[in-house]
Amino acid sequence: MNTDRKDLAINGGKPISKETILIHKPYLDEKDFKAVEETVRSTFVSGNGPACREFEKKLSEYLGVKHVFYTNSCTTALDLAFRAKDFPAGSEVIVPNFTYTSTALGALLNNLKIRLVDVDPENGNIDVLKIETAINDKTVAICPVDYTGNPAEMDEINKIAKKYNLYVVHDTAQSIGTLYKGKKTGTLADVSTFSFHGTKNLTTGEGGALVTDNDEIADRVIFMREKGTNKQSFLIDDKTRGFYEYVDIGSSFVQSNILGALGITQLEKIDWMNKERKKIAEYYKSELKGIDGIEFLKITEGAIPNWHIFGILVPPKHKYWIMDALRAEGVYSNVHYTPLHRNKFYSHLGKDEDFPESMKFFSGLLRLPIYPSLTKEERELVVMSVKKVMCALKK
């Protein structure tokens, strides 16, 4: 190895890129700006307005689901998914160990417990072969995650859920537009939850959605997301006498009409944005293929991912040096997040040796920049930087 090479920017050499290439950037165009301005000028800027409902309608058509509820985040959508079921306190929900805290919070906010399951070390998704051993008489649900926009093995997960009569809440935060065996994510479970955070393929700044074909769940969610009121009917039907009733428990999960308008224009170009991401991913894979020390994440069989994240697996002992060296070259890279059990709040749920595959995946994972506005020149600079840095690790 020759990590002290003078030409490396981390050692004082000239960086590949003069300007920092960010790891993610939302794609916003004039249609987005105009939609937001027009909605602000309409003066209907509060939650669950006409633009929100139009966005829900269009998203329902795009996904092919009966019910879409636009929320203020994917976290609250996950909360709603469990609030709607009234599971007994202390019931358990199976959650992959490698995920963002929101996946677990949906259950925890409803007085449920989580049981962590290890993940596939080649892509970070829940290891379906380890799910059944985690099921006991308190288990009520499974909450799989589509890490990087690459779908979990939903056929196998649904078979297990059917066998044990379990509720499936599919955390599709990262996978809008992803296909699994010809079907869009959002149609593969009892409930699915999307994120429209500023880092996501389709963004409304902040926001999310709960989607389902289950009428019973939808009937509860429609009240719960509006503080337990029947305000939706008040807004749409105008059959009340100037007030609405409080009919259920709930909280404020609705999203601003301004951001609903942004959702409409973003949805119009989601397929194009995902195709642009795919082009970048294919370029990276073509240019970085065969480089010693780099492995690509495994794609689920039968899947066409939306390339929300482009990850690579590198030698664990050099991961942080590689990350720092890439940043010095002007290419932002990061490790995303850590396995849940490694965080203070979840540390009581296990140790590193209990989740060897999560640790293996985490120990080698790095993310590279990928978003539609990444220019051809920037893509080339990313590849040049990776090659320059990885070359230093050769023996």
HUDA-V504671 format. One record per residue. RES is the residue in one small letter. SS is DSSP state (@ for helix, = for strand, . for the rest). PHI is phi in whole degrees, 0 to 359 (* if undefined). Layout:
<<RES & SS & PHI> <RES & SS & PHI>>
This chain:
<<m & . & *> <n & . & 219> <t & . & 286> <d & . & 261> <r & . & 304> <k & . & 290> <d & . & 281> <l & . & 287> <a & @ & 298> <i & @ & 296> <n & @ & 254> <g & . & 103> <g & . & 284> <k & . & 282> <p & . & 290> <i & . & 297> <s & . & 248> <k & . & 292> <e & . & 257> <t & . & 293> <i & = & 266> <l & . & 293> <i & . & 280> <h & . & 209> <k & . & 204> <p & . & 292> <y & . & 265> <l & . & 230> <d & . & 233> <e & @ & 298> <k & @ & 296> <d & @ & 295> <f & @ & 298> <k & @ & 294> <a & @ & 298> <v & @ & 296> <e & @ & 299> <e & @ & 296> <t & @ & 288> <v & @ & 299> <r & @ & 294> <s & @ & 290> <t & . & 75> <f & . & 272> <v & . & 246> <s & . & 279> <g & = & 279> <n & . & 55> <g & . & 273> <p & @ & 300> <a & @ & 292> <c & @ & 298> <r & @ & 290> <e & @ & 291> <f & @ & 298> <e & @ & 300> <k & @ & 297> <k & @ & 292> <l & @ & 292> <s & @ & 300> <e & @ & 293> <y & @ & 296> <l & @ & 279> <g & . & 84> <v & . & 239> <k & . & 283> <h & = & 234> <v & = & 231> <f & = & 238> <y & = & 282> <t & = & 240> <n & . & 278> <s & . & 188> <c & @ & 289> <t & @ & 301> <t & @ & 288> <a & @ & 296> <l & @ & 294> <d & @ & 301> <l & @ & 300> <a & @ & 302> <f & @ & 268> <r & @ & 301> <a & . & 290> <k & . & 256> <d & . & 56> <f & . & 292> <p & . & 301> <a & . & 304> <g & . & 91> <s & . & 296> <e & = & 249> <v & = & 237> <i & = & 276> <v & = & 226> <p & = & 294> <n & . & 290> <f & . & 259> <t & . & 196> <y & . & 283> <t & @ & 304> <s & @ & 303> <t & @ & 302> <a & @ & 281> <l & @ & 297> <g & @ & 306> <a & @ & 284> <l & @ & 298> <l & . & 291> <n & . & 245> <n & . & 63> <l & . & 255> <k & = & 252> <i & = & 246> <r & = & 239> <l & = & 281> <v & = & 237> <d & . & 294> <v & = & 241> <d & . & 290> <p & . & 291> <e & . & 264> <n & . & 210> <g & . & 85> <n & . & 278> <i & = & 305> <d & . & 279> <v & @ & 296> <l & @ & 287> <k & @ & 252> <i & . & 290> <e & @ & 299> <t & @ & 291> <a & @ & 268> <i & . & 278> <n & . & 220> <d & . & 289> <k & . & 262> <t & = & 289> <v & = & 237> <a & = & 203> <i & = & 236> <c & = & 234> <p & . & 288> <v & = & 234> <d & . & 264> <y & @ & 292> <t & @ & 68> <g & @ & 91> <n & . & 269> <p & . & 290> <a & . & 293> <e & . & 280> <m & @ & 290> <d & @ & 300> <e & @ & 293> <i & @ & 296> <n & @ & 293> <k & @ & 296> <i & @ & 296> <a & @ & 298> <k & @ & 294> <k & @ & 299> <y & @ & 252> <n & . & 56> <l & . & 253> <y & = & 282> <v & = & 244> <v & = & 252> <h & = & 270> <d & = & 280> <t & . & 260> <a & . & 312> <q & . & 258> <s & . & 243> <i & . & 302> <g & . & 91> <t & . & 289> <l & = & 249> <y & = & 233> <k & . & 51> <g & . & 86> <k & = & 247> <k & = & 288> <t & . & 298> <g & . & 110> <t & . & 240> <l & . & 249> <a & . & 210> <d & . & 299> <v & = & 218> <s & = & 233> <t & = & 227> <f & = & 256> <s & = & 244> <f & . & 239> <h & . & 301> <g & . & 300> <t & . & 266> <k & . & 272> <n & . & 300> <l & . & 248> <t & . & 237> <t & . & 238> <g & . & 86> <e & . & 232> <g & . & 149> <g & = & 196> <a & = & 207> <l & = & 256> <v & = & 233> <t & = & 197> <d & . & 258> <n & . & 272> <d & @ & 295> <e & @ & 296> <i & @ & 295> <a & @ & 300> <d & @ & 297> <r & @ & 280> <v & @ & 298> <i & @ & 300> <f & @ & 271> <m & @ & 298> <r & . & 285> <e & = & 248> <k & . & 62> <g & . & 79> <t & = & 255> <n & . & 261> <k & @ & 298> <q & @ & 304> <s & @ & 295> <f & @ & 301> <l & @ & 286> <i & @ & 267> <d & . & 273> <d & . & 55> <k & . & 259> <t & . & 274> <r & . & 254> <g & . & 91> <f & . & 211> <y & . & 228> <e & . & 261> <y & = & 260> <v & . & 245> <d & . & 200> <i & . & 285> <g & . & 180> <s & . & 206> <s & = & 265> <f & . & 249> <v & . & 281> <q & . & 243> <s & = & 297> <n & @ & 300> <i & @ & 300> <l & @ & 282> <g & @ & 297> <a & @ & 296> <l & @ & 294> <g & @ & 299> <i & @ & 298> <t & @ & 287> <q & @ & 294> <l & @ & 296> <e & @ & 300> <k & . & 243> <i & @ & 299> <d & @ & 295> <w & @ & 295> <m & @ & 297> <n & @ & 293> <k & @ & 295> <e & @ & 296> <r & @ & 298> <k & @ & 298> <k & @ & 300> <i & @ & 294> <a & @ & 300> <e & @ & 294> <y & @ & 295> <y & @ & 302> <k & @ & 296> <s & @ & 293> <e & @ & 280> <l & @ & 258> <k & . & 298> <g & . & 85> <i & . & 285> <d & . & 303> <g & . & 94> <i & . & 242> <e & = & 234> <f & = & 265> <l & . & 290> <k & . & 287> <i & . & 269> <t & . & 300> <e & . & 301> <g & . & 82> <a & = & 255> <i & = & 238> <p & . & 286> <n & . & 266> <w & . & 53> <h & . & 300> <i & . & 229> <f & = & 250> <g & = & 251> <i & = & 231> <l & = & 252> <v & . & 237> <p & . & 303> <p & @ & 308> <k & @ & 290> <h & @ & 247> <k & @ & 304> <y & @ & 288> <w & @ & 294> <i & @ & 300> <m & @ & 301> <d & @ & 294> <a & @ & 293> <l & @ & 295> <r & @ & 298> <a & @ & 296> <e & . & 283> <g & . & 100> <v & = & 247> <y & . & 286> <s & . & 221> <n & = & 211> <v & . & 253> <h & . & 68> <y & . & 230> <t & . & 260> <p & . & 307> <l & @ & 306> <h & @ & 295> <r & @ & 272> <n & . & 261> <k & @ & 310> <f & @ & 293> <y & @ & 251> <s & @ & 296> <h & @ & 284> <l & @ & 269> <g & . & 157> <k & . & 241> <d & @ & 307> <e & @ & 291> <d & @ & 281> <f & . & 227> <p & @ & 298> <e & @ & 285> <s & @ & 300> <m & @ & 293> <k & @ & 297> <f & @ & 295> <f & @ & 300> <s & @ & 294> <g & @ & 249> <l & = & 280> <l & = & 226> <r & = & 253> <l & = & 245> <p & . & 300> <i & . & 203> <y & . & 189> <p & . & 303> <s & . & 273> <l & . & 294> <t & . & 286> <k & @ & 302> <e & @ & 296> <e & @ & 295> <r & @ & 300> <e & @ & 295> <l & @ & 294> <v & @ & 300> <v & @ & 297> <m & @ & 301> <s & @ & 294> <v & @ & 298> <k & @ & 297> <k & @ & 297> <v & @ & 291> <m & @ & 291> <c & @ & 299> <a & . & 291> <l & . & 271> <k & . & 295> <k & . & 283>>
